[in-house]
């Protein structure tokens, strides 16, 4: 017998049978005795997950709000991790969902406390959630703006400045450690894709590096984002070639919370970002020391072709409304520039072969440059088949950035994720389309899966009121919000489809003195978990957000009114424009499913417990269309839908 598990484990009997018996006791006896309400939906889900873990299969677990699905998958994941002696990974859609799991009164803490379990859970945050010491060095100094960064610099741990004097190191520099910084300030000091960590002299003192040493030692759970997990998948082989450890250690199972968003994360992680200044910085390393003239000329020629290409990219880029992305026209002139640049990079690679044989270049530096050039060639090769390419440009602090993405990632996902003999759990209230899981399975490359669906146990007829409006005027909608605020019914969550629409409301609200008495928080003004905490713990505080359609869990009067500022149809950016071009019915097959899925999630922010009551107001010009109005009404309680016909 062993005390590793919360039950007396018999090595002669199957582990999962014993674990399932204990989990059944949790729901039938232990939690009810502690005053918890357990639900049939929870118990049903537990038996379904037992099958997935036994057969090491992928399962789509669609369970409505209030079914307690998080508790079920956390129990199985942590117990299975102990049995296999490899941690489980819980991958969440965004940082707010991660916070919901790991905060002091979050789901994991509740499990540990009420079941007397000591769960070892550690965070594996995305790279962009960490401070970059190099960028901080560039912006710190005297002055009103720079003083903020100077204070951050002075508060860094001593070992950052004096690495030889201390033997004790610990993680630091997480985005959450600087809640007072708004998003624009964080962009100036946070890690970005153009930071070359491999040759950074500060990498062994970097908070991001130290955090990896910490979470890799987790025995039970590693919590990270979808983006971070996909980054681990895509960089796994490259990091091994470079002599580095993968971003995540070997793990026993994966849970994708809000799994319907995984395709977006997979595409995002497989994007390639190129810009002229980064290329120039990389290839000029080849000129350090004595090199042959032909290599120096090849480098100089490639830099010129890169400069030419990015001049063309700027010329053929067109801004997209309500999006940070610019559409890029693949003109004949642009394609000619791409080919010229590819040829110049080929010439450098050929010269490197000769140069490396002479051992005149630093071997480590050479390997890094070769890896970068190989990545660039892989990215630029996508131009050879424009039909399979999604591309756009964006401004990166005044520097033009080219972003390239393959249209379909499911083949790679199938090979690197879903072909593994490992339990993979997709958990969300919204995974199916028309009662089928085939759409999400096909888009992700999942060929063999299990699935189930259970509805929310809440009585929405009694707990939710709703209204629909075709109003488009910012001023009139602001009047509606102001009237609701004056009733002082509780906290209001305003959900916007884009930052532009949120800023339009903000401009309107701040121009009216009547709004001044109502505390209003805006996403981007501080670190997101700090804003959520202020919203949840303040009195009649209101929150305006763009990304909190999923994951936000604020029960009680702190949130009893949700305003959908505009139906969340996808923007006309290059990613969705590509999907529309490939569809016979773009509105019905691309726009409507995206909008309805996100709307279901937004509405789901309102009722989080059986005692919650509240109201949802939905604005959208498209509600003038009968088919749109009917589909939106189908998401509302029957009484509310009838009232708004």
N, C-alpha and C positions, 0 to 999 in steps of 0.2 A: 504493500500500500504506500501511497505518496500524498503529500500535502500540496503538490503543485496545483491541483484542481480543487474546486469548491465542493467536491464530493469524493467519497472513498473510491479510488480508481482500482479496478481489478485488471491487471495486465493480461489476464487470460481471456477477457471478454472484449468485444469490439468497442473501441473508444467512442465512436459517434453514437452508438446505442446508449452508452452510459451518459454521455453529454446531453443527449436528447431527453433522457429520463429526468435529469436534473433540471433542464430548462422547462420541462413540463411542470415540475414541482414549483419552479419560480412563478409561473403564471397561475397555477391552480391553488397554491398554498402560501408560498413565501410572501409575494407582493400583496395579496389580499389581506394577510394577517398584519401587514405593515400599513394598511389603510389605502392601498392603491386599487384603482379600478382597472381590472384586466378585461380584455375584450376577446370575443370569439375570433375576430379578424386577426388578432395577434397570434393566437394559438394556431390558427390555420396557416399563417405565414411561417411559423416555427417549423411545422411539419414539412412544408414545402422546401424550406432551406435545408432541412436535414437530408432530403433526397439529393439536392444539388451538391452538398458537401460530400455525401457518400459516393456519388458517381463522378465527382470532380467536373461538373458541368457549368456552363453559363446559364443563368436564370434571369428572366425579366420579372421582377417583383413589383407589380403595380398595386399600390395600396393607398387609399385616399387619406386625406388629412384626418389626423386623430386616431389612426389605427395603431400607432405605436411601433411602426416598422423599424425605427432606429434602434430601439432596445433589442429587438430580435436579432438584427444582423450584428450588433456589437457583441452580443453574447456568443454567437457562433464563431465570429471572427477571432475573438480573444482566446476562446478555449482551443480552437483548432491551431492557433499560433503556438500555444504552449505544448500541444501534443506533437507538432512537427518541429518545434524549436526554431521556427522561423516566423518573424513578425507578419501580421496581416497589414495590408495597406487600405486605408479608408480615403478614397479620393473624392473630394467635394468640388462642386461647380465653381465656388468662389470663396473669398476670404471670410465673408459673413457666415457662410455655412460652417466653415472650419471653426469660427469663433463659437457658434452655437454648440458644437460638440465639446470643445475643450475649456470653455470658460468655467470659473469656479462653481457656478450653479448649473453647468451644462449637462448634457445627457450622460457623458462618461462619468462625471463626478457623482451624479445621482445613482447610477448603477453601482459604483464602487461603495458608496455609503450604505445603501439599503441592502445590498447583497453581501456586504463585508468582503469585498474583493479589492485587492490592491493591484490595479491595472497600470502597467507601465506604458504610458502613451506619450509620444514625442512628435513634435511638428517638423515636417519637411517642407519648408516654405519655398515658393518660387524664387528664382534668382532676383527678379525685379522687386522683391520685398525686402531687399537688403541694401544697406548703405555701401556706396563705392568710395573707398578711401581716395582714389585718384581724382574722382569728380569733386569730392569735398575739398580737396587741396586746391582745385582750380577756382572755386567760388568763395572760399572763406576769406575773411579780411575785414577791415573797418568799413563803416557805412551802415545805414539802416537795414538794408536787405542782407548784406553780407554778415552782419553781426549775429544774425540767427545761426548761420552756418559756422561762424567762429566759435559760438557757444557749444555747438555740437562737437566740434573738433576738440575743444578743451575738456569736454566731459567724457571723451573716449577712455577706455581702460588704459592703465599705465603701460601694459605690455605692447600696446600699439605703437607707442612712441619709443619705448625702451625694451625691445624684445630680448635683450641679453640678460636683463636683470631679474626676470621673474620666471619661475618654473610652472606657475599655475595660469592656465588659460581657460576662458569660458566664452560662450556665444554672446554676441552683442550686435547692435546695428539693425535690428528688425524694424520694419516700417511701423509696427505697433509701438515701438519705443519712442517714437516722435509724433504723437497724435496731434500736436499743435500745427504741424506743417500741412499746408493744403497741397493738392495734387501737383500744382505747377512748381511749388518749391521742392517737393519730393523728386520730381523729374530732373531737377538740377543736381541732385546728389545720389539718387538711387541707381542701382546697376541697370545697364541697358545692354542690348545684344552686341553693341560695337565695342564693349570692353573686352580686351584680350587677357583673360584671367590666367592663361597658361604661362605667360612670361612676366606677369605682374610681380615686381619685387616684394609687394606687400601681401601676396596671396596667403602666406602662412600665418599672417596676423589678421586676416579678413574675417569678419563676422560670419559671412556666408560659408567659408571653408570650415570654420570651427563648428558651425551648426550641423554640418554634415557629419563630422566626427561624433556629434552628440546623438543625432537621431538614428544613425546606422547601428547603434548599440541597443536599440529598443528591443525588448523581449516580447511585447504583446502587440501594440498597435503603432503604426506610423500614419499620421494624418497629413494629407497634402491636398493640393488642388488638382483638378483634371489636367490643367495645363502642365503642371510639374510632372505628373505621371507620364503624359505623352512625350514630354521632353526627355524623360528617362528612356522611353521606348526608342525614340528616334536617334538618340545619341549613344545608345548602349555600345554598339560596335565601334564607333569612332573613338569613344573614350578608352576602350580597351586597347585599340591600336596606338593611342597616345600614351599608354602606360598609366592611365588614370582609373580609379574605381568608378563604376556606374553611379548615377545619381542616387539610386535606391539599392539597398541590399537585396539578396534573394528573399522572396516572400512566399507565404503559404497560400494566401487568397487575396482577392481584390474586391472591394465594394465601391461601385461608382454611385455615389449619392447624387440625386437629380441626374440620373444616367441619360436622360433624353438630350442633355447638352454635350455629350461626349464627342459627337461628330465635329462640332464647332471647335472644341479644344484640340482634337486630332488634326484638323486642318490648320489651325493656328500654329501648332507646334511644328508642323512640317513646312512652314513658310521659310523662305530665304530672304534675308534683307541685305541689300547691297548699297553702298554709297561710295562716291569717289574718294573722299578723304580717308575712309577706312582702308580702301584698297591701296592707296598711295602709302599709307603708314606701314602696311604689311610688307609690300614688295621692296621698299627702300631698305629693309633690314638685310636684304641680300647684298647690299653694297657696302656693308660694314666689313672692313678689312680689305685684303688684296684679292680682287676678282678679275676675271678676264674681261677685256673690253667688250666682247660680244654679249656677255651677260649684262653688263652695264647699259649697253645700247638697247637691248631687249626690254629691260626694265623701263628705261626712259620712253621707249616707243609705246609700251603698254599703258603707261601713265597718261600719255597724250591721247591714246584711243579711249581711255576711260573718261577723260575730261570731255572729249567730243561726244561720247555716248550720253553722258548725263546732261549735256547741253541740249541734246535732242529730246531726252526724256522730259526735261522741263518745258520744252516747246510743245510737246504733244500731250501734256497733262491738262485735264480739265477738272475743276473742283466739282464735287458732288454735294448737293444740298443735304443738310442734316447728317453729314458723314465726315469723318476726319480723313477719308480716302479720296484721292483724285483719280479719275478715270484716265487710263493711258491708251491712246490710239496706236495700234500696231501698224503704223504706216510702212510703206516700202523703204523710205529713208531711214526710219528707226531700225527696221530689221537689218538693213545694210550696216548700220552702226554697231548692232549687236554682233554680227558676224565678224566685223573688223576687230572688235575687242576680244572675241573668243580666239581669233587667230593670234593676236598679240600675247594672250595668256598661254596659248600652246607653245609659242616661241620661248617664253620664259621657262616653261616646264622642260623643254628640250635642252635648254642651256644648263638647267640645274643638274640634269643627268651627267653632263660632262664635268660640271664643277664639283659635284659630290665625289666623283672618282679621284679628284685631286686633293680631297680632304682640306680644302681651303676655307670651308664654311663651318661654323659651329653646328654640330650634329643635331642638337636639341632645337636650336632656332630653325634649322633647315626643315626638320620634321613638322614644326608648327606652320611654317610658310607653305609647305607642300599640302598640308591638311586644308588650309584656307583656300588654296588655289583649286584643289579638288572639289571642295564645296561649291566654289564659284562656278566651276565648269558644269557641275551637276545642275546648278540652278539655271545657268544660261542655256543649257541643253533643252530646257523646257520650251524655249522659243521655237525649237524645231517642229513642234506640233502644237500650234496655237489653240487648236480645238480642245486640247487637254490642259490648257493653262489658264489660270486666273491670275491677273496681275493688276497692280495699282501703284500709285506713288503717294507719299505723304511727307509732310514737312517735319523734320526732326531738329527743332531749335535752329531753324534757318538753313538746314542742310537737307538737300533733296535725297530721299530714300526710295529705292526701288524694291517693291515687295512682290515675290513670286510664290505661287502656290499651285500644286497639282490639283486638278479637279477631284479626282477620286483617290481616297486613301484606304478604301476598304481592303484592297488586296494586301497592303502592308500590315494593316491591323490584323487581318486573319492570320498572316504568317507569324507575326511577332507577339501577338497577345492571345487571340482566341484559339489558336492551335495547341496552346500549352495545356497539359493535363492538370488543371488547377480550378478550384471553385471561383467563379466570377459572378458577382451579384450586381445587377442593375436595380436600383431602388428609386422610385419616384411615384408621385400621384398621377403622372401623365407620361405613359410609355406607349400606349396602344393608339391606333388610329382605326376607327370603325370596328372596334373590338378585335383587332388583329395586331400582332407584334411583327408582322412580316416587313413592314416599312422600316422600322428602326433596325431590325436584324439585317436586312439587305444593305442599308446605308453604311453599316459598320463592318460588314463582312462576316457576320455570325451565321454559320451554316447549320449548326447543331445546338439547340437550346431548349430549355424548359421555360415555362411561364405560368403565371396566375394573375388574377385581378380580383381585388376586393374593394368595395365601396367604402366611403367615409361613414362612420357611425353617427355623425351629427345630424340633428334635425334642422336643416336649413330653412324649412318652411316657418319655423318658429323663431329662428335666430337671425335671419338676414332680411333686410329690405334692400331694394335696388331701384335705380332709375336709369333710363336711357335718354340721351339728348343728342341731337344732330348739330348743336351749336358749335361754331368754329371760332368765334370772336374771343381773343384773349381777354379783353376787358369784361365781356359778359360772363365768361367762365370764372374770372377772378371775382366778380360780384357774387356768384354762386358759392365759391369757397369762403368768401368773407361772411356771408350770411350764416353758413354752417359753423364757422369759427365763433361767431357771436352767440350761438346757442350753447357754447361751452359744453358740448356733450362728451368731450374727451379728445384724445390724440388723433390727428389726421395724418394718413400716409397718402401723399400725392405721387403717383407713378407716371413717369414721362417716357415716351418712346425714344427720345434723343436729348442730348445736352442742350441743343439749340432751343428746343421747346421748353425745357426747364428754365433756361436763362431768360426766355421771353416772359414767362410767368414771374420770374424774380424781378425783372425790370419793372413790370407792371405793379407788383406788390410793393416794391420799395419806393415807388413814386406816389403811393397813397398813404397818408398819415394814419388812416384807420387800421392798417395792418400792423402798425408799430407795437400794439399791445399784445400781439400773439407771437410767442416764440416760434421762429421758423428756422429749421436746420436744412442745409443744402449739401447734398453729396458732393464731395470734392473739396469742401472747406476745411476738412480735417480727416484724420485716419478713420476708416469706415466703422470699426468696432467702437470707437469713442462716440461717434455720432449716434449709433444704435443704442449705446448705453444711456446717453443723454435723453434720447427719445423715450426709452423704456422707463427710466427712473424719474424723469421730470414730470411736472404737473401741467397737463394740457399743452405739452410740447408737440410740435408738428414737424414732419420730416418729408422733404422733397428728394426723390431718388430716381435714378435712371437704371441701375443694375439690380435693384432689390425686388424684382418681380418674383424671384425664387428665394427660398431659404430663410427669409426674415420670420422669426417666431417670437411675436410679442403678444402674449395673452392679456386679457383684462381690459380695463378702460384706457390703458396707455395707447391702445390702438382700437378704436371702434368705428372708424370711418375711413374708407378707402376711396380715393378719387382717381379714376383712370382718365388722365388728362386728354388722351387721344388713343384710339384703337391702335394697338402696337403692330401695325403692318411693317414688314421689313423695309429697310431703306433701299434706294435705287443704287446701291454701291456695287462694285465689280463682282463680289461674291454672289449676291442675289441676282444681279443682272445675268450672270452666267447660267444660273439655275433656270431663270425664266426663259432664256433662249433655247434651252434644251427641252422645254415642256410644251406639250400640245395645248395645255390649258394653264398658262402661267398663274392666273389669278386663283383658279380652283386648286391647283396642285402645289403652288409655292407660297403665294401670299396668304391665302386663307388658313392653311394648316399652321403656318408659323404664327399668325395673329391669334388664332384660337388657342393654341398651346400656351402662348405667353399670357393671354388673357385669363385662362384657367388658373395659371399660377398666380397672377396678380390678385384675382378674386380670392384665392386661397389664403392670402395674408390676413384676412379679416377674422375668421372664426378658427381659433386655435385650441379652445377647450369647449367642453359641453356647456359651460356656463356663459360663454361669450355671446354678446349681442352686438349688432352693428348694421352699418349701411354701406352700400357700394353705389357710387355714381359713375356712370360710363359715358364719356363724350366721344363722338365720332361722326364725321360727315358721311362716312360710308353706311351708317345706319339708315340713310334714306333708301338704300337698296334693300328690297324685301328679303332676298336670300341671306344677306349679311345680318339683318335684324333678327331673322328667325334663328340663325345659327348662334348668335350671341345670346338671344333669349333662352335657348336650350341649356345654357350654362347656369342659368339663374333658377331659384326656386319657382315652382309653378305659379304661385300667387304673384310674385314679382313680375314674371314673364307676362302673365295675363294683364297686369296693371299697365304694362308698357307696350302693349300691342298697338 
